[in-house]
Amino acid sequence: VQLVESGGASVEAGGSLTLSCAASGSTFDTHCMAWFRQAPGKAREGVATIDSEDDSTFVADSVKGRFSISKDNAKNTLTLQMNSVKLKDSGMYYCAAGEGRSYCRGPFTRHDFGRWGQGTQVTVS
């Protein structure tokens, strides 16, 4: 599967932003989709996941109540809705795909995901 993110932009604190990830190619082995982010000098952090089988989601505590993850199977698109953004939400956001389901509801690390997009930049000021 190939992943391409879009939607990154500069946004003021308190605002909203929608990130999209277009998936193409074979998605047969993909059972968990995720959004990660990475700020300069910091480790890549898992933000949210969605199980491809039952649409159950997991959202990290750092963004709970502000961010939500969803997918559109007809369009092969993964979305991250970001509301009430904060300065600390700045960073490169990555879409990722994994074959397993056991880690999809957390805890999980970047090593659980074998496919990655190139990232899209979010800057909150």
N, C-alpha and C positions, 0 to 999 in steps of 0.2 A: 504494500500500500504506500502511496505517496501522499504527503501532507503539505498543504500550503496555507499558511496563516495570512490574515489580512485584518485591517481595521485599527491597527495601532495608530495612535495620534497623541498630540499634546492636549491636555485637558486640565481645567482648573479643579482644584480641590472641591469636593462636594458634587462634582458633575458626574456624568454617566458616559459609558463607552461600551460598544459592543464589538467583540472580537469574533472572527469567523475562521474556521479551518475547513478547507475543502479536501476531501479524501478521494483519491482515484486509484485505479488498479484493483487488485484482489483484496477484498476485505473479509474473505472467508475465515481467516484465522484471527481476526481481531475481535476480542471479547471485552476489552476495556479501553476506553478513550479518556484522555486526561489533558488538563492544562497545567503547565508548570510556569514558573517565572524565575528570573535571575537578575538580581541587581548587581552593579559593578562591585567586584571584590567579595561577593557573597556566594554561597552555595545555591544550586538550583533547588527551588522549593516547589513542592506539589501544592497546587491550588484547589483543584477539583477533579473528580472523576465521574464517569458515567458508565454503567454496565450495559454493554450492547445487547444483552439478552433480555433483561427485564427493566431497563431504564432507571434502575436505582442509582442514586447519586451520593457522593461524598463531597463535602466542602470543608476545607481547612478552617480551623478556629479563627485564624487571622483575617479571614474574609467572610466568615459566616454571617448571614443576615444582610450582606451587601452584594455578594456575587452569586450567580447561579449558572449552572451548566445545563445545556440541553443539546439535542441532536435532531436532525431532520433526515430520516432514512431515505426519503424519496430524492432528496438533493445531495445525499452523502456529505452533509455539513454538520460540523460541531460548532457550537456557539458558547461564548462566555459573556454573560451580561454583567457588567460592572457598574454598580451604583454607589453613590456616596463615596467616591474614590478619595484616597488619602495620599499624602506625599509618599508614604512608605510603599504604596502600590506601584511606584515607578519601577520599570525594568523591562527586560526583554521577555516576552511571553511566548511560550512554545506549546504547540500541540503535539501529543504523543499517542501512540497506539501500542497496546500490549495484547499478548495472546491469552494470558491467564485471566481468571475471574476471582481467585481467592484473595488477591490483594486489592481488588477494585474498591472495596469499602474501607480500605485503610487497615493498618498502616502500609505504606508503599514508599518506594524510593525510585529514583530515576532509572535504576538498573533493572526494574521490572518491565520497562518499556523499550521495545526494540526499534521502533520507528519514530522518527522525529521530523518536524518541519524545520524551516530555517529561522523561524521566529519573527515576531512583529513588536516594534518598540512602543512602549507606553510611557509617557512622561507626564507626571502630575505636578502642577506648580500652584 
